[in-house]
Amino acid sequence: MATIFSHPAVPISLFFFFGKKRIPVLLAIFGIFFSVLPDFDVVAFKFGIPYESDWGHRGFTHSILFALVMSCIVAFFKIKLKVSWLTLFSFLFVSTVSHGVLDAMTTGGLGVGFLIPWSSERTFFEFRPIRVSPIGPRNFFTARGWVVIQSELLYIWVPAILVSIVGIGIRWFIRKTE
């Protein structure tokens, strides 16, 4: 998996790309939370649920259905968010589903259950440049953890920063030409 530090790169870059008029700060915070939410499935280990189970790590909580349901629930209650239902739903859906997308680009694990409950098949992408993160803080602060951070900086944060800069540049250019 990518680390909890890098999954928020997607909603953060979208926030900067579209700006706070389209993506309010509160929605960006929800997006950051939703981008790490799928990894709450690690609790399954405590209950003896095996990794390869549909309810195990990278299982149902990494599925497209989970992203769809969670985004719909929050979008239905769109409390204090002055955005359209579609904007709210889309931002949260992309934030959540991006978690599985990044995990499917890692070098380890059993793949991602994108289509659970319809299929228990786990998927990896052909392009897998992100080093898989060790689970647990004790294993993370090691030489291997540093290798993971380097790969995430290059393949997650650099593209996220570029997306942010492009969005800021487009908005700046539009304001200058008005």
Secondary structure as the mmCIF struct_conf table of DSSP 4:
data_model
#
loop_
_struct_conf.conf_type_id
_struct_conf.id
_struct_conf.beg_label_comp_id
_struct_conf.beg_label_asym_id
_struct_conf.beg_label_seq_id
_struct_conf.end_label_comp_id
_struct_conf.end_label_asym_id
_struct_conf.end_label_seq_id
TURN_TY1_P TURN_TY1_P1 ILE A 4 PRO A 8
HELX_RH_AL_P HELX_RH_AL_P1 ALA A 9 PHE A 18
TURN_TY1_P TURN_TY1_P2 LYS A 20 ARG A 22
BEND BEND1 ILE A 23 ILE A 23
HELX_RH_AL_P HELX_RH_AL_P2 VAL A 25 VAL A 36
HELX_RH_3T_P HELX_RH_3T_P1 LEU A 37 VAL A 42
HELX_RH_AL_P HELX_RH_AL_P3 VAL A 43 LYS A 46
TURN_TY1_P TURN_TY1_P3 PHE A 47 GLY A 48
TURN_TY1_P TURN_TY1_P4 TYR A 51 GLU A 52
BEND BEND2 SER A 53 SER A 53
TURN_TY1_P TURN_TY1_P5 ASP A 54 TRP A 55
BEND BEND3 GLY A 56 GLY A 56
TURN_TY1_P TURN_TY1_P6 HIS A 57 ARG A 58
BEND BEND4 GLY A 59 GLY A 59
HELX_RH_3T_P HELX_RH_3T_P2 PHE A 60 HIS A 62
BEND BEND5 SER A 63 SER A 63
HELX_RH_AL_P HELX_RH_AL_P4 ILE A 64 PHE A 76
TURN_TY1_P TURN_TY1_P7 PHE A 77 PHE A 77
TURN_TY1_P TURN_TY1_P8 ILE A 79 LYS A 80
BEND BEND6 VAL A 83 VAL A 83
HELX_RH_AL_P HELX_RH_AL_P5 TRP A 85 ASP A 103
TURN_TY1_P TURN_TY1_P9 ALA A 104 MET A 105
STRN STRN1 THR A 106 THR A 106
BEND BEND7 THR A 107 LEU A 110
STRN STRN2 VAL A 112 VAL A 112
TURN_TY1_P TURN_TY1_P10 PHE A 114 TRP A 118
STRN STRN3 THR A 123 THR A 123
BEND BEND8 GLU A 126 GLU A 126
STRN STRN4 ILE A 130 ILE A 130
HELX_LH_PP_P HELX_LH_PP_P1 ARG A 131 PRO A 134
BEND BEND9 ILE A 135 GLY A 136
HELX_RH_AL_P HELX_RH_AL_P6 PRO A 137 PHE A 140
BEND BEND10 PHE A 141 THR A 142
HELX_RH_AL_P HELX_RH_AL_P7 ALA A 143 GLU A 152
HELX_RH_PI_P HELX_RH_PI_P1 LEU A 153 TRP A 157
HELX_RH_AL_P HELX_RH_AL_P8 VAL A 158 THR A 177
#
